[in-house]
Amino acid sequence: MATITNTQVIVKQQLSEEKEEIDYSKRGQWLRAAVLGATDGLVSIASLMMGVGAVKKDVKAMILSGFAGLVAGACSMAIGEFVSVYSQLDIEVAQMKRDRRTQAMTGNENCEIEREKLPSPVQAAVASALAFMLGAVVPLLAATFVGDYMLRVEVVVVAVTLSLVVFGWVGALMGGTPVFKSCARVLIGGWMAMSITYGFTKLIGSTGI
């Protein structure tokens, strides 16, 4: 009897531990949208400001280009996410209807449970836009109060680098992935985007076009 009791206790402990474990796959959708939006806002606006700064050293030009990119990018992310999630919603609703017909599913309770699992296009659009703006604000704030051109560029690069590391770390922490690999991917990608934009804009600007 004692052996059976101990076995039952162990089984119950294992079951409780399994319930407490985090299902990282369920976080995938919203985590992807949040990290993508923030990283996109950070990298695209920083690259845009670096590109403009390569041919025009005026701080006003950099700030205005960055602000225009913030508004345009946030609207673009929101619309794109809304359309994408709405398409996914249509597919899942159609699949639910097919499942009801084939399995003869009935009852309001099951219907409510299924509705709770459906994605929300509006929530996804708002979250994506807010995440984009959160990332885009970083290079804007970094460049706003620095008058010297070279110092301004350096401050933007440092601020973006630190933010990329933070975004990579948060994404790895929430997604249960290796921190170093996540940070390295985001950091290298951000550096490449800024360098390519700066270099090509400087090249085109130097030709007098």
Secondary structure, DSSP 8 states (H G I E B T S, - for coil): -HHHHHHHHHHHHHHHHHHHS--GGGGHHHHHHHHHHHHHHHHHHHHHHHHHHHH---HHHHHHHHHHHHHHHHHHHHHHHHHHHHHHHHHHHHHHHHHHHHHT---HHHHHHHHHHS--HHHHHHHHHHHHHHHHHHHHHHHHT--SHHHHHHHHHHHHHHHHHHHHHHHHHHHT--HHHHHHHHHHHHHHHHHHHHHHHHHHHHTT-
